[in-house]
Amino acid sequence: MIERLQRIATILVRFRLPVFVLAGFSFAIIVLSLLDNPWLDGDSLLMPAILGLCWALMLYSTGELFQNVPGKAAAEDVFRQQAAVRVRRILLWILGILTTISALALLLLSYQLLRIWL
């Protein structure tokens, strides 16, 4: 699983600038909506802006977190190096499971919010 997330992360790193633009644009819309800016009529764009910011943060964190996944420990390595690699891989497995659960929850949240918004 963490190898798949690493492949996804290598693809997401290429799209870092569009993710930052999406996050910045979404954050600007959220701030303008909350400050009752005359440029925006009401808070009709608030839900899509929140979703855009959440997805941008999810994509950025996935890209940064799983970019450098260590390979499996070789048998000829010192015990200390093997233990360090195993601990790091276990932590990345736990974070991978949490990332997958978060992505599924965000997908469900996106469906619910867009259903209400439309």
Summary of the structure (lengths in Angstrom):
residues: 118
radius of gyration: 18.9
end to end distance: 35.1
largest distance: 66.8
contacts: 314
relative contact order: 0.16
helix: 77%
strand: 0%
